[in-house]
Amino acid sequence: MIKFTLLLWVCSFLGEKACLSPIQYPTLYNTWYECSRAALKESSALFSRMGYKYVNDNRIGIKYHCQITETS
């Protein structure tokens, strides 16, 4: 059975792009849609924790990937 694992990268777009190591979430999603919606929700939560000033000053962006995970 195919499931999806969410990976998020927090990146700075100041000068040369630099990203932290990916955050892998433990939840397995049944569909790409569910995983992508979770990416939006988790990205928003990360922005909130980092705060307006930090995100603006460091030009933070978040990229995501829903990785296919085979399960039995």
Helices and strands as residue ranges (DSSP letters): E 2-12, E 18-19, E 23-29, H 32-50, H 52-58, E 60-70
